[in-house]
Amino acid sequence: MTRWVALLRGVNVNGITIKSADLAALFRERGYQDVRTVLASGNVVFTSDGTADALKTDVEQALRDRFGYDAWIVLVQHDDLAAIVDGFPFDSAEDRHDYVLFGSDERALDDLLADLELDESVERVARGSGVVYWSCPKGSSTDTAFARRAGAARFKRTTTTRNANTLRKLL
């Protein structure tokens, strides 16, 4: 059995509301074990012996069927998530937010960073395996160069972002 983390995109924003209890119930009904949700932003930790592709397909379809939205998730093995969090390359500071942007398509992550011009006195970005690490000043997570690029419609189906503090709670 493998421990997994499902990161749902677009939950409890833009009119898509899913209660944590309902989300956990859905995962349990699908036969997943040791299910727990973390915060109300679409984070589910669970255990299964399924393959990543089969789990992703099953969870996305179950979310579509139950909650009626165009569901998309990033699925990460729990041990891999720990390595991603441990690998955060920037020093944390009280006046900054640290994020990890997860992607299901390496090419999309490369496109996200291609020709991106950053003011490194404002924000820092670094590529990792399947992720992009990002640090920005508090209060600016929607208006920096990277934030505007990451928010583009073309990345909607392949990326989702989590605060490093949230990720630590998933471990």
C-alpha positions in Angstrom: 0.0 0.0 0.0 1.2 3.5 -0.9 0.5 6.7 0.9 -0.7 9.4 -1.5 -1.6 13.1 -1.4 -4.3 14.4 -3.8 -4.1 18.1 -4.5 -7.4 19.3 -6.0 -7.3 22.4 -8.2 -9.9 25.1 -7.8 -11.8 23.8 -4.8 -13.6 26.3 -2.6 -13.0 29.1 -5.0 -15.0 30.5 -7.9 -18.2 28.9 -6.8 -16.9 25.3 -6.4 -17.6 24.5 -2.8 -16.8 21.0 -1.4 -17.0 20.4 2.3 -14.0 18.5 3.8 -16.3 15.8 5.3 -18.0 15.2 1.9 -14.6 15.0 0.2 -13.3 12.5 2.7 -16.5 10.5 2.4 -16.0 10.3 -1.4 -12.5 8.9 -1.0 -13.7 6.4 1.5 -16.5 5.3 -0.8 -14.0 4.7 -3.6 -12.3 2.2 -1.3 -9.3 4.3 -0.2 -8.0 3.9 3.3 -6.6 6.1 6.0 -8.3 9.1 4.5 -7.9 12.6 6.0 -8.4 16.0 4.6 -6.3 19.0 5.4 -7.7 22.5 5.4 -10.6 23.4 3.2 -8.6 23.9 0.0 -8.8 20.4 -1.5 -6.0 18.4 0.1 -6.5 14.7 0.8 -4.1 12.2 2.2 -5.0 8.5 1.7 -3.6 5.0 1.2 -4.1 2.8 -1.8 -2.5 0.0 -3.8 -3.5 1.5 -7.1 -1.2 3.0 -9.7 -0.8 6.8 -10.0 -2.6 6.9 -13.4 -5.5 4.7 -12.3 -5.9 6.7 -9.0 -5.8 10.0 -10.8 -8.4 8.9 -13.3 -10.7 7.4 -10.7 -10.5 10.4 -8.3 -11.1 13.0 -11.1 -14.1 11.1 -12.5 -15.6 10.6 -9.0 -15.2 14.3 -8.3 -16.9 15.2 -11.6 -19.7 12.8 -10.9 -20.3 13.8 -7.3 -19.7 17.5 -7.3 -20.4 18.4 -11.0 -17.3 20.4 -11.9 -14.4 19.9 -14.2 -12.1 18.2 -11.6 -8.4 18.1 -12.0 -5.9 16.9 -9.4 -2.2 16.5 -8.9 -1.3 13.2 -7.2 1.9 12.9 -5.3 3.3 10.0 -3.3 3.6 11.1 0.4 7.3 10.3 0.5 7.9 12.4 -2.6 6.0 15.3 -1.0 8.3 15.2 2.0 11.3 15.4 -0.4 9.7 18.4 -2.2 9.1 20.2 1.0 12.6 19.5 2.3 14.0 20.7 -1.0 12.6 24.2 -0.8 15.6 26.2 -2.0 14.9 29.6 -0.5 15.3 30.9 3.1 11.9 31.6 4.8 11.2 35.0 6.2 8.4 36.6 8.2 7.5 39.0 5.4 7.4 36.3 2.7 5.1 33.5 1.5 6.7 30.3 0.3 4.8 28.3 -2.3 5.2 25.1 -4.4 3.5 25.0 -7.8 2.8 21.3 -8.8 2.5 20.2 -12.3 1.4 17.1 -14.1 3.2 18.0 -17.3 6.9 18.8 -17.3 6.6 20.7 -20.6 4.0 23.0 -19.1 6.3 23.7 -16.2 9.1 24.5 -18.7 6.7 26.8 -20.6 5.7 28.5 -17.4 9.3 29.5 -16.8 10.3 30.2 -20.4 11.4 33.8 -21.0 10.0 34.8 -17.6 11.5 38.1 -16.4 11.5 38.4 -12.7 12.6 41.1 -10.3 14.5 38.9 -7.9 14.4 41.6 -5.2 10.6 40.9 -5.2 10.2 37.2 -6.0 12.3 34.1 -6.5 11.5 31.1 -8.6 13.4 27.8 -9.0 12.5 24.6 -11.0 12.4 21.3 -9.2 11.3 17.8 -10.3 7.6 18.2 -11.1 7.4 21.5 -9.3 8.3 25.1 -9.3 9.4 26.7 -6.0 8.3 30.3 -5.5 8.8 32.9 -2.8 7.2 36.3 -2.8 6.4 39.1 -0.4 3.2 38.6 1.7 0.3 40.3 0.1 1.6 40.0 -3.5 0.8 36.4 -4.4 -1.6 37.5 -7.2 0.3 40.4 -8.7 3.9 39.4 -9.3 5.3 38.5 -12.7 5.3 34.8 -11.8 1.8 34.9 -10.3 0.3 36.5 -13.4 2.0 33.9 -15.6 1.0 30.9 -13.4 -2.6 32.2 -13.4 -2.9 32.0 -17.2 -5.7 29.8 -18.5 -3.2 27.6 -20.4 -1.8 26.3 -17.1 -5.2 25.6 -15.4 -5.4 21.9 -16.2 -1.8 21.1 -15.4 -0.8 23.1 -12.3 -1.9 23.8 -8.7 -0.2 25.8 -6.0 0.1 25.2 -2.3 1.6 27.3 0.5 4.6 25.5 2.1 2.9 25.7 5.5 -0.1 23.7 4.0 2.3 21.1 2.6 3.9 20.6 6.0 0.5 19.8 7.4 0.1 17.1 4.8 3.2 15.3 6.0 
